[in-house]
Amino acid sequence: MSDDRLVLGDPAAPVTITEYGDLECPYCRSAEPVLRTLVEESGGGVRLVWRHFPLFQLHPHALIAALAAEAAAERGLFWQMQRALFAQQDRLTEPDLRAAAARLGVDPEAAAGPGAQRFADRVEADYVGGLGLGIRGTPTLLVQGERYRGPVELPALREAVALAAAAR
């Protein structure tokens, strides 16, 4: 879990929330503004690390969406692409992903099709790592490496963060 390339918030924040997510998952889409608010209001106390966990059996476009997000990440635009793809979850075909990439200034040919395959190892590493932790669904959250089982709501997450910070 040392590869923290997809981090929202202060990389040195004392509390880390790791999200195993799927860009085609409606529950991940619902969690996004909650987690973003948690990081933003923490004043540098919380960072969010994203791990790809495409549920390709349920979501036929999740894997190619993850590849497109990695293409954006290469340009420092992962979180913008994540938000864009959540906003268009019903439109995640390769042409849709190319168009989303182009709107962000990312090379459309790197975001979909053969050009995106160079990011497959990153997505696979996240997925395999999640399987190794027993993760089966999305979103799955870890707070300081411990599985969070509460609701993805600000009050409950604030409490989990406070407990994790106090335990440091």
ZADO-1210 file (C-alpha; in nm, 4 decimals, padded with zeros to 6 digits):
<atoms>
<atom x="00.0000" y="00.0000" z="00.0000" code="MET" pos="1"/>
<atom x="00.2981" y="00.2277" z="-00.0427" code="SER" pos="2"/>
<atom x="00.1835" y="00.3506" z="-00.3845" code="ASP" pos="3"/>
<atom x="-00.0122" y="00.6582" z="-00.2858" code="ASP" pos="4"/>
<atom x="-00.0280" y="00.8205" z="-00.6259" code="ARG" pos="5"/>
<atom x="-00.4000" y="00.9008" z="-00.6054" code="LEU" pos="6"/>
<atom x="-00.4222" y="01.1207" z="-00.2956" code="VAL" pos="7"/>
<atom x="-00.6747" y="01.3918" z="-00.2158" code="LEU" pos="8"/>
<atom x="-00.5660" y="01.6226" z="00.0633" code="GLY" pos="9"/>
<atom x="-00.2347" y="01.6723" z="00.2382" code="ASP" pos="10"/>
<atom x="-00.0081" y="01.3738" z="00.1610" code="PRO" pos="11"/>
<atom x="00.1344" y="01.4105" z="00.5143" code="ALA" pos="12"/>
<atom x="-00.2068" y="01.4114" z="00.6871" code="ALA" pos="13"/>
<atom x="-00.2053" y="01.2109" z="01.0107" code="PRO" pos="14"/>
<atom x="-00.5192" y="01.0105" z="00.9191" code="VAL" pos="15"/>
<atom x="-00.5545" y="00.8186" z="00.5946" code="THR" pos="16"/>
<atom x="-00.8813" y="00.6939" z="00.4516" code="ILE" pos="17"/>
<atom x="-00.8329" y="00.4462" z="00.1689" code="THR" pos="18"/>
<atom x="-01.1263" y="00.3942" z="-00.0628" code="GLU" pos="19"/>
<atom x="-01.1535" y="00.0898" z="-00.2832" code="TYR" pos="20"/>
<atom x="-01.3913" y="00.2139" z="-00.5468" code="GLY" pos="21"/>
<atom x="-01.5488" y="00.1578" z="-00.8848" code="ASP" pos="22"/>
<atom x="-01.6175" y="00.4513" z="-01.1152" code="LEU" pos="23"/>
<atom x="-01.9415" y="00.2928" z="-01.2387" code="GLU" pos="24"/>
<atom x="-02.0716" y="00.2214" z="-00.8861" code="CYS" pos="25"/>
<atom x="-02.3627" y="00.4446" z="-00.7804" code="PRO" pos="26"/>
<atom x="-02.2668" y="00.4023" z="-00.4131" code="TYR" pos="27"/>
<atom x="-01.9147" y="00.5296" z="-00.4852" code="CYS" pos="28"/>
<atom x="-02.0688" y="00.8253" z="-00.6679" code="ARG" pos="29"/>
<atom x="-02.2797" y="00.8996" z="-00.3568" code="SER" pos="30"/>
<atom x="-01.9757" y="00.8672" z="-00.1291" code="ALA" pos="31"/>
<atom x="-01.7611" y="01.1080" z="-00.3340" code="GLU" pos="32"/>
<atom x="-01.8987" y="01.4413" z="-00.2047" code="PRO" pos="33"/>
<atom x="-01.9034" y="01.3118" z="00.1542" code="VAL" pos="34"/>
<atom x="-01.5403" y="01.2003" z="00.1406" code="LEU" pos="35"/>
<atom x="-01.4310" y="01.5160" z="-00.0396" code="ARG" pos="36"/>
<atom x="-01.6008" y="01.7315" z="00.2266" code="THR" pos="37"/>
<atom x="-01.4383" y="01.5274" z="00.5033" code="LEU" pos="38"/>
<atom x="-01.0925" y="01.5895" z="00.3545" code="VAL" pos="39"/>
<atom x="-01.1571" y="01.9568" z="00.2793" code="GLU" pos="40"/>
<atom x="-01.2913" y="02.0382" z="00.6258" code="GLU" pos="41"/>
<atom x="-01.0120" y="01.8501" z="00.8058" code="SER" pos="42"/>
<atom x="-00.7587" y="02.1313" z="00.7695" code="GLY" pos="43"/>
<atom x="-00.4902" y="01.8881" z="00.6567" code="GLY" pos="44"/>
<atom x="-00.5841" y="01.6205" z="00.9087" code="GLY" pos="45"/>
<atom x="-00.7248" y="01.3662" z="00.6628" code="VAL" pos="46"/>
<atom x="-00.6108" y="01.2407" z="00.3262" code="ARG" pos="47"/>
<atom x="-00.8070" y="01.0167" z="00.0923" code="LEU" pos="48"/>
<atom x="-00.6264" y="00.7514" z="-00.1093" code="VAL" pos="49"/>
<atom x="-00.8149" y="00.5957" z="-00.4011" code="TRP" pos="50"/>
<atom x="-00.7666" y="00.2352" z="-00.5050" code="ARG" pos="51"/>
<atom x="-00.9324" y="00.0967" z="-00.8158" code="HIS" pos="52"/>
<atom x="-01.1662" y="-00.1948" z="-00.7519" code="PHE" pos="53"/>
<atom x="-01.3690" y="-00.2242" z="-01.0735" code="PRO" pos="54"/>
<atom x="-01.6578" y="-00.4663" z="-01.0244" code="LEU" pos="55"/>
<atom x="-01.6438" y="-00.5679" z="-01.3886" code="PHE" pos="56"/>
<atom x="-01.8896" y="-00.8537" z="-01.3337" code="GLN" pos="57"/>
<atom x="-02.1590" y="-00.5973" z="-01.2428" code="LEU" pos="58"/>
<atom x="-02.0354" y="-00.2852" z="-01.4200" code="HIS" pos="59"/>
<atom x="-01.9271" y="-00.3482" z="-01.7793" code="PRO" pos="60"/>
<atom x="-01.7500" y="-00.0115" z="-01.8159" code="HIS" pos="61"/>
<atom x="-01.5781" y="00.0035" z="-01.4766" code="ALA" pos="62"/>
<atom x="-01.2446" y="-00.1261" z="-01.5996" code="LEU" pos="63"/>
<atom x="-01.2131" y="00.1058" z="-01.8987" code="ILE" pos="64"/>
<atom x="-01.3268" y="00.3970" z="-01.6786" code="ALA" pos="65"/>
<atom x="-01.0448" y="00.3132" z="-01.4351" code="ALA" pos="66"/>
<atom x="-00.7952" y="00.3159" z="-01.7226" code="LEU" pos="67"/>
<atom x="-00.9233" y="00.6562" z="-01.8365" code="ALA" pos="68"/>
<atom x="-00.8896" y="00.7889" z="-01.4811" code="ALA" pos="69"/>
<atom x="-00.5298" y="00.6673" z="-01.4735" code="GLU" pos="70"/>
<atom x="-00.4608" y="00.8532" z="-01.7987" code="ALA" pos="71"/>
<atom x="-00.5911" y="01.1673" z="-01.6286" code="ALA" pos="72"/>
<atom x="-00.3865" y="01.0907" z="-01.3159" code="ALA" pos="73"/>
<atom x="-00.0723" y="01.0980" z="-01.5269" code="GLU" pos="74"/>
<atom x="-00.1509" y="01.4663" z="-01.5860" code="ARG" pos="75"/>
<atom x="-00.2417" y="01.5304" z="-01.2212" code="GLY" pos="76"/>
<atom x="-00.6126" y="01.5318" z="-01.3016" code="LEU" pos="77"/>
<atom x="-00.7376" y="01.2101" z="-01.1411" code="PHE" pos="78"/>
<atom x="-00.9844" y="01.3753" z="-00.9030" code="TRP" pos="79"/>
<atom x="-01.1280" y="01.5949" z="-01.1775" code="GLN" pos="80"/>
<atom x="-01.1728" y="01.2881" z="-01.3995" code="MET" pos="81"/>
<atom x="-01.3241" y="01.0889" z="-01.1138" code="GLN" pos="82"/>
<atom x="-01.5836" y="01.3606" z="-01.0586" code="ARG" pos="83"/>
<atom x="-01.6528" y="01.3883" z="-01.4333" code="ALA" pos="84"/>
<atom x="-01.7025" y="01.0123" z="-01.4713" code="LEU" pos="85"/>
<atom x="-01.9273" y="00.9920" z="-01.1654" code="PHE" pos="86"/>
<atom x="-02.1377" y="01.2687" z="-01.3225" code="ALA" pos="87"/>
<atom x="-02.1811" y="01.0658" z="-01.6415" code="GLN" pos="88"/>
<atom x="-02.2016" y="00.7101" z="-01.5079" code="GLN" pos="89"/>
<atom x="-02.4580" y="00.6225" z="-01.7731" code="ASP" pos="90"/>
<atom x="-02.2088" y="00.7231" z="-02.0447" code="ARG" pos="91"/>
<atom x="-01.8808" y="00.5365" z="-01.9965" code="LEU" pos="92"/>
<atom x="-01.8176" y="00.3859" z="-02.3393" code="THR" pos="93"/>
<atom x="-01.4796" y="00.4427" z="-02.5033" code="GLU" pos="94"/>
<atom x="-01.6072" y="00.7412" z="-02.7084" code="PRO" pos="95"/>
<atom x="-01.7540" y="00.8904" z="-02.3881" code="ASP" pos="96"/>
<atom x="-01.4238" y="00.8421" z="-02.2046" code="LEU" pos="97"/>
<atom x="-01.2290" y="01.0024" z="-02.4906" code="ARG" pos="98"/>
<atom x="-01.4643" y="01.3021" z="-02.4828" code="ALA" pos="99"/>
<atom x="-01.4335" y="01.3366" z="-02.1038" code="ALA" pos="100"/>
<atom x="-01.0558" y="01.3222" z="-02.1315" code="ALA" pos="101"/>
<atom x="-01.0502" y="01.5843" z="-02.4059" code="ALA" pos="102"/>
<atom x="-01.2625" y="01.8198" z="-02.1930" code="ARG" pos="103"/>
<atom x="-00.9967" y="01.7962" z="-01.9195" code="LEU" pos="104"/>
<atom x="-00.7065" y="01.8436" z="-02.1604" code="GLY" pos="105"/>
<atom x="-00.5991" y="01.4781" z="-02.1447" code="VAL" pos="106"/>
<atom x="-00.5005" y="01.2997" z="-02.4653" code="ASP" pos="107"/>
<atom x="-00.8164" y="01.1115" z="-02.5689" code="PRO" pos="108"/>
<atom x="-00.6097" y="00.8323" z="-02.7241" code="GLU" pos="109"/>
<atom x="-00.4359" y="00.7724" z="-02.3887" code="ALA" pos="110"/>
<atom x="-00.7708" y="00.7556" z="-02.2082" code="ALA" pos="111"/>
<atom x="-00.9406" y="00.4802" z="-02.4087" code="ALA" pos="112"/>
<atom x="-00.8672" y="00.1973" z="-02.6459" code="GLY" pos="113"/>
<atom x="-00.5199" y="00.0518" z="-02.6972" code="PRO" pos="114"/>
<atom x="-00.3487" y="00.3651" z="-02.5606" code="GLY" pos="115"/>
<atom x="-00.5113" y="00.3159" z="-02.2203" code="ALA" pos="116"/>
<atom x="-00.3816" y="-00.0394" z="-02.1809" code="GLN" pos="117"/>
<atom x="-00.0494" y="00.0875" z="-02.0489" code="ARG" pos="118"/>
<atom x="-00.2343" y="00.1721" z="-01.7249" code="PHE" pos="119"/>
<atom x="-00.3740" y="-00.1789" z="-01.6792" code="ALA" pos="120"/>
<atom x="-00.0963" y="-00.2852" z="-01.4392" code="ASP" pos="121"/>
<atom x="-00.1853" y="-00.0030" z="-01.1966" code="ARG" pos="122"/>
<atom x="-00.5533" y="-00.0914" z="-01.1960" code="VAL" pos="123"/>
<atom x="-00.4777" y="-00.4619" z="-01.1625" code="GLU" pos="124"/>
<atom x="-00.2383" y="-00.3999" z="-00.8720" code="ALA" pos="125"/>
<atom x="-00.5076" y="-00.2055" z="-00.6834" code="ASP" pos="126"/>
<atom x="-00.7674" y="-00.4745" z="-00.7550" code="TYR" pos="127"/>
<atom x="-00.5443" y="-00.7643" z="-00.6539" code="VAL" pos="128"/>
<atom x="-00.4390" y="-00.5761" z="-00.3406" code="GLY" pos="129"/>
<atom x="-00.8052" y="-00.5301" z="-00.2516" code="GLY" pos="130"/>
<atom x="-00.8796" y="-00.8975" z="-00.3049" code="LEU" pos="131"/>
<atom x="-00.5897" y="-00.9764" z="-00.0717" code="GLY" pos="132"/>
<atom x="-00.7596" y="-00.7659" z="00.1972" code="LEU" pos="133"/>
<atom x="-01.0868" y="-00.9522" z="00.1503" code="GLY" pos="134"/>
<atom x="-01.2606" y="-00.6667" z="-00.0275" code="ILE" pos="135"/>
<atom x="-01.5583" y="-00.7775" z="-00.2337" code="ARG" pos="136"/>
<atom x="-01.7681" y="-00.4644" z="-00.2883" code="GLY" pos="137"/>
<atom x="-01.7518" y="-00.0896" z="-00.3338" code="THR" pos="138"/>
<atom x="-01.7087" y="00.1491" z="-00.1815" code="PRO" pos="139"/>
<atom x="-01.4957" y="-00.0146" z="00.0843" code="THR" pos="140"/>
<atom x="-01.3244" y="00.2277" z="00.3195" code="LEU" pos="141"/>
<atom x="-01.0252" y="00.1714" z="00.5435" code="LEU" pos="142"/>
<atom x="-00.9450" y="00.4243" z="00.8152" code="VAL" pos="143"/>
<atom x="-00.5782" y="00.3959" z="00.9087" code="GLN" pos="144"/>
<atom x="-00.5809" y="00.0514" z="00.7482" code="GLY" pos="145"/>
<atom x="-00.8795" y="-00.0745" z="00.9497" code="GLU" pos="146"/>
<atom x="-01.2042" y="-00.1656" z="00.7747" code="ARG" pos="147"/>
<atom x="-01.4711" y="00.1009" z="00.8290" code="TYR" pos="148"/>
<atom x="-01.8162" y="-00.0534" z="00.8557" code="ARG" pos="149"/>
<atom x="-02.0294" y="00.2493" z="00.9419" code="GLY" pos="150"/>
<atom x="-02.2434" y="00.4624" z="00.7140" code="PRO" pos="151"/>
<atom x="-02.0729" y="00.6819" z="00.4559" code="VAL" pos="152"/>
<atom x="-02.2052" y="00.9941" z="00.6232" code="GLU" pos="153"/>
<atom x="-02.0127" y="01.2898" z="00.7622" code="LEU" pos="154"/>
<atom x="-02.0975" y="01.2514" z="01.1341" code="PRO" pos="155"/>
<atom x="-01.9988" y="00.8831" z="01.1449" code="ALA" pos="156"/>
<atom x="-01.6842" y="00.9383" z="00.9392" code="LEU" pos="157"/>
<atom x="-01.5813" y="01.2355" z="01.1529" code="ARG" pos="158"/>
<atom x="-01.6121" y="01.0120" z="01.4585" code="GLU" pos="159"/>
<atom x="-01.4035" y="00.7359" z="01.2956" code="ALA" pos="160"/>
<atom x="-01.1369" y="00.9919" z="01.2024" code="VAL" pos="161"/>
<atom x="-01.1330" y="01.1349" z="01.5556" code="ALA" pos="162"/>
<atom x="-01.0910" y="00.7869" z="01.7030" code="LEU" pos="163"/>
<atom x="-00.8098" y="00.7078" z="01.4580" code="ALA" pos="164"/>
<atom x="-00.6358" y="01.0393" z="01.5345" code="ALA" pos="165"/>
<atom x="-00.6641" y="00.9784" z="01.9099" code="ALA" pos="166"/>
<atom x="-00.5146" y="00.6308" z="01.8712" code="ALA" pos="167"/>
<atom x="-00.1997" y="00.7644" z="01.7026" code="ARG" pos="168"/>
</atoms>
